[in-house]
């Protein structure tokens, strides 16, 4: 009898707990593609806001470089959103405070750096990129053509250190990144690569989502290590070989869904990439984009790069 009375009191108490108004939060909850004005250039960025429990808003933020950074608390009221971000590296931090206004599904605001600089930005909701039906595969494209850099362009006007030697796309030292002249949407990509001890590279899908290429043999898997979608998706095991050995990726990207097979083992299967990774060329996620190879983190070689596009769905 005593137990029944206690349960009844608890139930009655719950009935009098006021409901938390969530309608206002819906204006900011979700994923946002941002464009940040930094001097005479526009840099891509990304934001996700979601609930933690009933009242608290948290999130993730991606700057123009680095991995996705957790936001401990996002404040939102009357169409105004704000949060702060601690330093990511032991250097002068570029981003510290974020303030914006949400109106008609658009973000407008400013990012305030700790050293006094302010960067204005705009944002819009990131597309879902859902695909329906069975893929129709097109003709396979060889991304490396003979012993030339045909079909590729450097990421800047600096000296291009990339060259093709006996069919191997080679970056003998840190320098510019390399980008395909052609843009792609959904596809599967086969590539083989080799790096010396301690080196680091990456392949960006649509120029926005980095699959990490790095000397990490023997380490625990991480989203920022070999085979990871940088800062977002962690492989289910570490399958990196020793430096100096040829290795392979077979990557399938359909909408936001990615599968990564590394050295013959499936390490990421049909997972959703939440947003752009640091170093992306732009934040226009609804558009096709190029294949982009990182060449500014150390020596690396690529060969047998073959891309098969999806031409439609049935």
C-alpha positions as CSV (number, residue, x, y, z in Angstrom):
1,X,0.0,0.0,0.0
2,X,2.8,2.4,0.9
3,X,4.5,1.6,-2.4
4,X,1.4,2.4,-4.4
5,X,1.0,5.7,-2.5
6,X,4.6,6.8,-3.3
7,X,4.1,5.9,-7.0
8,X,0.9,8.0,-7.1
9,X,2.6,11.0,-5.6
10,X,5.5,10.8,-8.0
11,X,3.0,10.6,-11.0
12,X,1.0,13.6,-9.7
13,X,4.3,15.5,-9.2
14,X,5.3,14.8,-12.8
15,X,2.0,16.1,-14.0
16,X,2.7,19.6,-12.6
17,X,6.2,19.9,-14.2
18,X,5.9,22.8,-16.7
19,X,6.6,21.8,-20.3
20,X,9.7,23.4,-21.8
21,X,8.9,25.5,-24.9
22,X,11.0,24.0,-27.8
23,X,9.5,25.8,-30.7
24,X,11.9,28.7,-30.7
25,X,14.9,26.3,-30.7
26,X,13.9,24.8,-33.9
27,X,15.0,27.9,-35.8
28,X,18.7,27.2,-35.0
29,X,18.8,23.4,-34.5
30,X,20.4,21.6,-37.5
31,X,23.4,21.9,-39.7
32,X,24.6,25.1,-41.4
33,X,27.0,25.8,-44.2
34,X,28.9,29.0,-43.6
35,X,30.9,31.5,-45.6
36,X,33.3,33.6,-43.6
37,X,34.8,36.8,-45.0
38,X,38.5,37.0,-44.1
39,X,40.0,40.0,-45.8
40,X,39.6,39.7,-49.5
41,X,38.8,36.0,-49.3
42,X,35.7,33.9,-48.4
43,X,36.5,30.9,-46.3
44,X,34.2,27.9,-45.8
45,X,33.0,26.9,-42.4
46,X,30.3,24.7,-40.8
47,X,28.1,24.6,-37.7
48,X,25.8,22.0,-36.1
49,X,23.4,22.8,-33.3
50,X,21.5,20.1,-31.4
51,X,19.8,19.5,-28.1
52,X,21.5,17.8,-25.1
53,X,18.6,16.8,-22.8
54,X,15.6,19.0,-22.8
55,X,16.9,22.6,-22.4
56,X,20.6,22.7,-23.3
57,X,21.8,23.3,-26.8
58,X,25.3,22.0,-27.8
59,X,27.0,21.7,-31.1
60,X,30.1,21.3,-33.4
61,X,32.0,23.9,-35.4
62,X,34.4,23.5,-38.2
63,X,36.7,26.4,-39.1
64,X,38.6,26.8,-42.4
65,X,41.2,24.4,-40.9
66,X,41.4,21.7,-38.3
67,X,38.9,19.2,-37.1
68,X,35.3,19.5,-35.9
69,X,35.3,21.2,-32.5
70,X,32.7,20.6,-29.8
71,X,30.7,23.5,-28.4
72,X,29.9,23.0,-24.8
73,X,26.8,25.3,-24.9
74,X,25.0,27.2,-27.5
75,X,22.8,30.1,-26.4
76,X,19.7,31.0,-28.4
77,X,16.9,33.4,-27.7
78,X,14.7,35.7,-29.8
79,X,16.5,34.8,-33.0
80,X,20.0,35.5,-31.5
81,X,22.6,32.7,-31.3
82,X,26.0,32.8,-29.6
83,X,28.7,30.6,-28.2
84,X,32.4,30.6,-27.5
85,X,35.2,28.2,-28.7
86,X,38.4,27.5,-26.8
87,X,41.7,27.3,-28.6
88,X,42.4,24.2,-30.7
89,X,46.1,24.5,-31.1
90,X,48.9,26.1,-29.1
91,X,49.0,29.2,-31.2
92,X,47.1,32.4,-31.6
93,X,43.5,31.3,-31.9
94,X,41.5,32.7,-34.9
95,X,38.1,32.0,-33.6
96,X,36.8,32.6,-30.1
97,X,33.3,34.1,-30.1
98,X,30.4,33.5,-32.4
99,X,27.3,35.8,-32.6
100,X,24.6,35.6,-35.2
101,X,20.9,36.3,-36.1
102,X,18.6,33.7,-37.6
103,X,16.0,35.0,-40.0
104,X,14.1,33.2,-42.8
105,X,16.4,30.1,-42.4
106,X,19.5,32.2,-42.9
107,X,22.4,33.1,-40.5
108,X,24.1,36.5,-40.4
109,X,26.7,37.3,-37.9
110,X,30.3,37.9,-36.8
111,X,33.1,35.7,-35.5
112,X,35.3,37.6,-33.0
113,X,39.0,36.5,-32.7
114,X,40.9,36.8,-29.4
115,X,43.4,39.1,-31.0
116,X,40.8,41.7,-31.9
117,X,39.9,40.8,-35.5
118,X,36.2,40.4,-36.5
119,X,35.0,38.3,-39.4
120,X,31.5,38.6,-40.8
121,X,29.8,35.6,-42.2
122,X,26.5,34.3,-43.7
123,X,25.1,30.8,-43.5
124,X,22.3,28.6,-44.8
125,X,21.0,25.2,-43.9
126,X,23.1,22.4,-45.2
127,X,21.3,20.2,-47.8
128,X,20.3,16.6,-46.8
129,X,21.7,15.1,-50.0
130,X,19.4,12.2,-49.9
131,X,19.4,9.8,-52.9
132,X,16.7,7.4,-54.0
133,X,16.9,4.3,-56.1
134,X,19.7,2.1,-57.5
135,X,22.8,3.9,-58.9
136,X,23.5,3.8,-62.6
137,X,27.3,3.8,-63.0
138,X,29.0,5.6,-65.8
139,X,32.3,5.1,-67.6
140,X,35.4,5.0,-65.4
141,X,37.8,7.9,-65.7
142,X,41.5,7.7,-65.2
143,X,42.5,10.7,-63.2
144,X,46.2,10.3,-63.9
145,X,46.9,10.5,-67.7
146,X,50.2,9.3,-68.8
147,X,53.2,11.3,-67.4
148,X,51.5,14.7,-67.4
149,X,49.4,16.7,-65.0
150,X,46.6,17.0,-67.5
151,X,43.3,17.4,-65.8
152,X,44.8,18.8,-62.6
153,X,45.5,22.3,-61.4
154,X,47.5,23.7,-58.4
155,X,45.6,25.2,-55.5
156,X,47.6,28.4,-55.6
157,X,50.1,30.4,-57.8
158,X,53.0,29.1,-55.7
159,X,55.5,26.8,-57.4
160,X,53.8,23.4,-58.1
161,X,55.9,20.6,-56.8
162,X,53.7,17.8,-58.2
163,X,54.9,15.8,-61.1
164,X,54.0,12.5,-62.7
165,X,56.9,10.0,-62.9
166,X,56.2,6.6,-64.7
167,X,52.5,7.0,-64.1
168,X,52.9,7.9,-60.4
169,X,51.6,11.3,-59.2
170,X,54.4,12.5,-57.0
171,X,54.8,15.3,-54.4
172,X,58.4,15.0,-53.3
173,X,58.1,17.7,-50.7
174,X,55.5,19.9,-48.9
175,X,54.0,22.5,-51.3
176,X,50.7,23.3,-53.0
177,X,47.7,21.1,-53.1
178,X,46.4,19.5,-56.3
179,X,42.8,19.7,-57.6
180,X,41.1,18.1,-60.5
181,X,39.7,20.4,-63.2
182,X,36.6,18.3,-63.4
183,X,33.9,18.3,-60.7
184,X,32.0,15.2,-59.6
185,X,28.9,14.5,-57.6
186,X,28.4,10.8,-56.6
187,X,31.0,8.3,-57.4
188,X,33.3,5.4,-56.4
189,X,37.1,6.1,-56.4
190,X,40.0,3.7,-56.4
191,X,43.4,5.0,-55.5
192,X,46.8,3.7,-54.4
193,X,49.2,5.8,-52.4
194,X,52.6,5.6,-50.6
195,X,54.3,7.9,-48.1
196,X,57.5,8.0,-46.1
197,X,57.7,7.7,-42.3
198,X,55.8,10.5,-40.5
199,X,54.2,12.0,-43.6
200,X,50.6,13.2,-44.0
201,X,48.2,13.8,-46.9
202,X,44.5,13.5,-47.6
203,X,42.0,13.1,-50.4
204,X,39.0,15.5,-50.4
205,X,35.8,14.2,-51.9
206,X,34.0,16.9,-53.8
207,X,36.7,19.1,-52.4
208,X,34.9,19.1,-49.1
209,X,35.3,15.9,-47.2
210,X,38.8,14.7,-46.3
211,X,39.7,11.0,-46.1
212,X,42.9,11.1,-44.0
213,X,46.1,9.7,-45.5
214,X,48.8,9.5,-42.8
215,X,51.5,7.3,-41.2
216,X,49.5,5.8,-38.3
217,X,50.3,2.1,-38.3
218,X,49.9,0.5,-34.8
219,X,47.8,3.4,-33.4
220,X,44.2,3.1,-32.2
221,X,41.7,4.2,-34.9
222,X,40.7,7.9,-34.9
223,X,38.7,10.2,-37.1
224,X,41.9,12.2,-37.6
225,X,44.1,9.2,-38.4
226,X,44.4,6.9,-41.4
227,X,41.1,6.2,-43.2
228,X,39.1,8.6,-41.0
229,X,36.7,11.2,-42.4
230,X,38.6,14.0,-40.7
231,X,37.1,15.0,-37.4
232,X,33.8,13.1,-38.0
233,X,34.0,9.4,-38.8
234,X,36.3,6.9,-37.1
235,X,37.3,3.7,-38.9
236,X,36.4,0.4,-37.1
237,X,40.0,-0.7,-37.2
238,X,43.5,0.6,-38.0
239,X,44.7,-1.1,-41.2
240,X,47.5,1.2,-42.2
241,X,50.6,-0.5,-43.5
242,X,54.2,0.5,-42.9
243,X,55.7,3.7,-44.5
244,X,57.1,3.0,-47.9
245,X,54.5,0.3,-48.8
246,X,51.8,0.9,-51.4
247,X,48.3,1.0,-49.9
248,X,44.8,1.4,-51.4
249,X,41.5,3.1,-50.8
250,X,38.2,2.2,-52.5
251,X,35.8,5.0,-51.6
252,X,32.1,5.3,-52.5
253,X,30.3,8.6,-52.0
254,X,26.5,8.8,-52.6
255,X,24.9,11.9,-51.3
256,X,26.3,12.2,-47.7
257,X,26.8,8.5,-47.4
258,X,30.4,7.2,-47.6
259,X,32.0,3.8,-47.5
260,X,35.8,3.4,-47.2
261,X,37.6,0.2,-48.0
262,X,41.3,0.4,-47.0
263,X,43.8,-2.2,-48.0
264,X,41.0,-4.6,-48.8
265,X,39.1,-4.1,-45.5
266,X,35.9,-2.2,-45.0
267,X,36.6,0.3,-42.2
268,X,33.7,2.7,-42.7
269,X,30.4,1.4,-44.1
270,X,27.6,3.6,-45.4
271,X,28.0,6.3,-42.8
272,X,26.7,9.9,-43.1
273,X,29.2,12.7,-43.3
274,X,27.7,15.5,-41.2
275,X,29.4,18.4,-43.0
276,X,32.6,19.8,-44.6
277,X,35.9,19.0,-42.9
278,X,38.7,21.5,-42.2
279,X,40.6,22.6,-45.3
280,X,37.5,22.3,-47.6
281,X,37.6,24.3,-50.8
282,X,34.1,25.7,-50.2
283,X,30.9,25.0,-48.2
284,X,28.5,24.6,-51.2
285,X,27.5,21.1,-50.3
286,X,24.7,20.9,-52.8
287,X,27.1,21.3,-55.7
288,X,29.5,18.8,-57.4
289,X,33.1,19.3,-56.6
290,X,36.6,18.1,-57.5
291,X,39.0,15.5,-56.1
292,X,41.6,17.5,-54.1
293,X,44.9,16.0,-52.9
294,X,46.7,17.5,-49.9
295,X,50.3,18.3,-50.7
296,X,51.3,20.7,-48.0
297,X,51.9,18.2,-45.1
298,X,54.8,16.1,-46.5
299,X,55.9,13.9,-49.4
300,X,53.3,11.5,-50.9
301,X,52.7,9.5,-54.1
302,X,49.5,8.4,-55.8
303,X,48.9,6.0,-58.6
304,X,46.0,4.1,-60.3
305,X,43.5,6.8,-59.5
306,X,40.2,5.7,-61.2
307,X,36.8,7.4,-60.6
308,X,33.5,5.9,-61.7
309,X,30.7,8.5,-61.6
310,X,27.0,7.8,-61.0
311,X,25.0,9.1,-63.9
312,X,21.6,8.7,-62.3
313,X,19.3,6.5,-60.2
314,X,16.7,4.0,-61.2
